[in-house]
Amino acid sequence: MKYKIEKNTVQETLIIPLYARKVCSELYPALYRDETSIRLLMEIEYDFSEAEQKSRSLMQRFGALEVTMRQNDLAVEVRAYLKSHPNASVVNLGCGLDNTGRTCDNGSCRLYNLDFPDVITMRNELLPAGEREENIPCDLNDTAAWLGRIDLAQGAVFFASGVFYYFLKEQVRALVLALADACPEGALVFDAANQTAVRMIAKTWLKVQRSGMLEPILRFRMHRRSFPRGTAACVFPAGAICWLQQSKRSIRQRVLPPSRQSG
């Protein structure tokens, strides 16, 4: 029995990167191959007719490559962190049906996949947790409810793929500060874009006008010096990594009132 996903639902957003990775696997098999995406799409009941009609256009090909590059870039940073912290936790923030954590598994790290309860219910059916892996239903903004479930004793690398476009700027700041307080030696890897790109994404991927979501001007986007490390001053989404302790100091110096700048 296939898992059914309806149009114009939150779960539909899980299909976009999944389908893009499948398209890239088919178009550029020598460059990229994601067997998990191909298998999952065969187990999902969804009307792909519109996506299939557009899948060979230039913009759709570019989009598929961009999604693939994003996943590869995130994985490179996760693996780099694991080289110096082999027993660390790898935390997929807003995991959807992504299996990047598993592709980075070194045999000793712990894997955590976090998303809304309905998404985790779907993931448990299609991608049930394996060895040293846990799927956690939660609201990412409620860090007090889920951070305690993550083993931070050996360090942690958190990564978010296509997630922060849904966040307000203050929510991202609060999340970074919470992660830095909990795991000062950890790292956060994510993709982001500047204001122009966020507006474009909101009108296409996030469907602001149809869903009634907040205007993109209020949403998180990157400036050239938003974090100590990062490449984000571009129109299309770019990868960025921030070392949590450094970013905590940077954020406190720039955006917090003096009463909160201690620590």
matplotlib code that plots the C-alpha trace (Angstrom):
import matplotlib.pyplot as plt

x = [0.0, 1.3, 1.5, -0.8, 0.1, -2.5, -1.9, -1.5, -0.6, 2.4, 3.5, 3.6, 6.7, 8.5, 8.1, 10.0, 13.5, 12.8, 11.6, 14.5, 17.0, 15.2, 15.3, 19.0, 19.7, 18.0, 19.5, 23.0, 23.6, 27.4, 27.3, 24.8, 22.7, 20.2, 18.6, 16.6, 14.7, 13.9, 12.6, 10.6, 8.8, 7.7, 6.1, 4.3, 0.9, 1.0, 0.0, 3.4, 2.0, 2.7, 6.2, 6.9, 5.9, 8.3, 11.1, 13.2, 13.0, 16.2, 15.0, 13.8, 17.2, 18.9, 16.7, 17.4, 21.1, 20.9, 19.0, 21.6, 24.5, 22.9, 22.8, 26.3, 27.7, 25.9, 27.2, 30.8, 30.6, 29.0, 31.7, 34.4, 33.0, 32.9, 36.6, 37.5, 34.4, 33.8, 31.3, 29.3, 25.6, 24.4, 21.1, 18.9, 16.8, 13.5, 14.5, 11.5, 12.4, 16.0, 18.6, 21.8, 22.5, 22.8, 25.1, 27.4, 27.3, 30.8, 29.7, 30.0, 28.1, 24.4, 21.8, 18.7, 16.0, 13.7, 10.5, 6.8, 4.8, 2.9, 6.1, 7.8, 4.8, 5.3, 9.0, 8.5, 6.6, 8.8, 12.2, 12.1, 15.0, 18.0, 20.9, 22.0, 19.2, 16.1, 13.3, 12.0, 8.6, 8.9, 8.6, 12.2, 11.5, 10.6, 14.3, 13.5, 11.3, 13.9, 17.5, 17.5, 16.9, 20.1, 23.4, 25.8, 28.5, 30.8, 29.8, 27.1, 26.8, 23.3, 22.3, 19.2, 18.4, 15.8, 14.4, 15.2, 13.2, 10.2, 11.6, 11.5, 14.8, 14.3, 13.5, 16.8, 18.7, 17.0, 17.8, 21.5, 21.8, 20.0, 22.3, 25.4, 24.4, 23.8, 26.8, 29.5, 31.8, 29.2, 28.5, 25.4, 25.3, 22.5, 21.6, 20.4, 19.9, 19.7, 16.6, 16.0, 16.2, 14.0, 11.3, 11.5, 11.5, 8.4, 6.5, 7.3, 8.4, 6.6, 3.5, 3.1, 0.1, -1.9, -1.0, -1.2, 2.4, 4.1, 5.7, 9.3, 10.8, 10.2, 11.8, 15.4, 17.9, 21.6, 23.8, 27.4, 28.6, 25.7, 27.9, 31.7, 31.9, 29.6, 29.0, 25.6, 25.8, 24.3, 20.9, 20.5, 20.7, 24.2, 25.7, 27.0, 28.5, 28.7, 30.7, 28.1, 30.3, 31.6, 28.1, 26.8, 29.2, 28.6, 24.8, 24.9, 27.2, 24.9, 21.3, 20.9, 20.4, 23.3, 21.4, 21.6, 25.2, 26.8, 27.9]
y = [0.0, 3.4, 6.4, 9.1, 12.8, 15.4, 18.6, 21.8, 20.1, 20.6, 17.0, 18.1, 20.2, 16.9, 15.9, 18.9, 17.9, 14.2, 14.5, 16.8, 14.2, 11.6, 13.8, 14.5, 10.8, 10.1, 13.0, 12.8, 9.3, 9.6, 12.7, 11.7, 8.8, 8.7, 5.2, 6.1, 9.0, 6.7, 4.0, 6.4, 8.0, 4.5, 4.1, 7.4, 8.0, 11.6, 13.3, 13.9, 14.8, 18.6, 17.9, 15.4, 17.9, 20.5, 18.1, 18.5, 22.2, 24.2, 25.8, 22.5, 20.9, 23.7, 23.4, 19.6, 20.3, 23.0, 20.6, 17.9, 20.3, 21.5, 18.0, 17.2, 20.4, 19.7, 16.1, 17.3, 19.6, 16.9, 14.4, 16.9, 17.5, 13.7, 13.4, 15.4, 14.2, 10.6, 9.8, 13.0, 13.3, 14.2, 16.1, 16.6, 19.7, 19.5, 16.1, 15.4, 12.3, 13.2, 10.5, 12.6, 11.5, 7.9, 8.8, 10.4, 7.5, 6.6, 3.6, 5.3, 8.5, 8.9, 10.0, 12.1, 13.2, 16.0, 17.3, 17.9, 15.0, 14.3, 14.3, 11.9, 9.6, 9.5, 9.0, 6.2, 4.3, 5.1, 5.5, 3.8, 4.6, 2.2, 1.4, 4.4, 6.5, 8.2, 10.0, 12.8, 14.5, 18.1, 21.8, 23.0, 26.3, 24.6, 23.7, 23.0, 20.1, 18.3, 19.3, 17.2, 14.1, 14.6, 13.1, 16.1, 14.5, 13.9, 17.0, 17.5, 18.8, 20.1, 20.6, 22.1, 21.6, 23.9, 24.7, 28.2, 29.7, 28.9, 30.7, 34.2, 35.9, 36.0, 32.3, 31.5, 33.7, 32.1, 28.6, 29.3, 30.7, 27.7, 25.3, 27.2, 27.2, 23.4, 22.4, 25.2, 23.0, 22.0, 23.2, 24.2, 23.7, 25.1, 26.6, 30.2, 33.0, 36.7, 38.9, 38.7, 35.0, 34.6, 36.6, 34.4, 31.2, 32.5, 33.0, 29.7, 27.0, 28.3, 29.7, 32.7, 34.2, 31.0, 29.8, 33.1, 32.8, 35.9, 38.2, 37.1, 40.4, 39.0, 35.7, 34.6, 35.5, 36.0, 39.1, 38.9, 39.1, 37.3, 34.6, 34.3, 31.7, 31.4, 32.1, 33.7, 36.9, 35.4, 35.3, 31.5, 29.4, 29.0, 26.7, 28.1, 26.7, 28.4, 27.3, 27.7, 29.4, 32.0, 32.7, 33.0, 35.8, 37.4, 37.4, 38.7, 41.6, 42.7, 41.9, 41.5, 44.4, 44.9, 43.1, 39.8, 40.1, 38.3, 34.7]
z = [0.0, -1.0, 1.3, -0.2, -0.2, -1.2, -3.1, -1.1, 2.2, 4.4, 3.5, -0.2, 0.6, 1.3, -2.3, -3.9, -2.8, -3.1, -6.7, -7.5, -6.3, -8.4, -11.5, -11.0, -10.6, -13.9, -15.9, -14.5, -13.2, -13.6, -11.4, -8.8, -7.7, -4.9, -4.7, -1.6, -3.4, -6.3, -3.9, -1.8, -4.7, -5.8, -2.4, -2.4, -4.1, -5.5, -8.7, -10.3, -13.8, -13.4, -12.1, -14.9, -17.6, -16.3, -15.2, -18.4, -18.7, -18.2, -14.9, -13.5, -14.4, -12.6, -9.6, -9.4, -9.6, -6.9, -4.6, -5.2, -4.7, -1.4, -0.1, -1.2, 0.4, 3.7, 3.7, 3.1, 6.2, 8.4, 7.4, 8.1, 11.6, 12.2, 11.4, 14.5, 16.5, 15.4, 18.2, 17.8, 17.2, 13.7, 13.9, 10.9, 11.6, 9.6, 8.1, 6.0, 4.0, 3.7, 4.4, 4.4, 8.0, 6.9, 4.0, 6.6, 9.1, 10.2, 12.2, 15.6, 15.5, 16.6, 14.1, 15.0, 12.6, 13.8, 12.2, 12.9, 14.3, 11.1, 9.1, 11.6, 11.4, 7.6, 8.0, 10.5, 7.8, 4.8, 6.5, 9.9, 12.3, 12.0, 14.3, 16.4, 14.9, 16.3, 14.7, 17.0, 16.5, 17.6, 16.8, 16.1, 17.7, 21.0, 21.8, 25.4, 24.4, 22.2, 22.9, 26.1, 23.9, 21.9, 23.2, 23.2, 25.3, 22.3, 20.3, 17.7, 14.1, 13.3, 9.7, 8.1, 4.4, 2.9, 6.4, 7.4, 4.5, 6.7, 9.8, 10.9, 11.5, 15.2, 15.3, 13.6, 16.0, 19.0, 17.6, 17.1, 20.6, 22.1, 20.2, 21.2, 24.9, 24.8, 22.7, 22.5, 20.4, 18.0, 14.4, 12.5, 8.7, 6.6, 3.3, 3.0, 0.5, 0.3, 0.3, -3.5, -3.5, -0.4, -2.2, -5.3, -3.2, -1.2, -4.4, -5.9, -3.5, -0.4, -2.3, 0.0, -1.9, -1.8, 1.7, 3.5, 4.9, 6.3, 3.8, 2.9, 4.2, 7.7, 6.9, 7.5, 4.8, 4.8, 4.5, 3.6, 7.3, 9.0, 10.5, 11.0, 8.2, 5.2, 1.6, 1.3, -0.6, -3.8, -5.5, -5.3, -2.1, -0.8, 1.8, 5.1, 8.3, 11.6, 14.6, 17.4, 20.0, 17.5, 16.2, 19.7, 20.5, 17.1, 17.5, 21.1, 20.0, 17.1, 17.9, 21.6, 24.2, 26.7, 29.4, 27.4, 26.0, 28.9, 28.4]

ax = plt.figure().add_subplot(projection="3d")
ax.plot(x, y, z, "-o")
ax.set_aspect("equal")
plt.show()
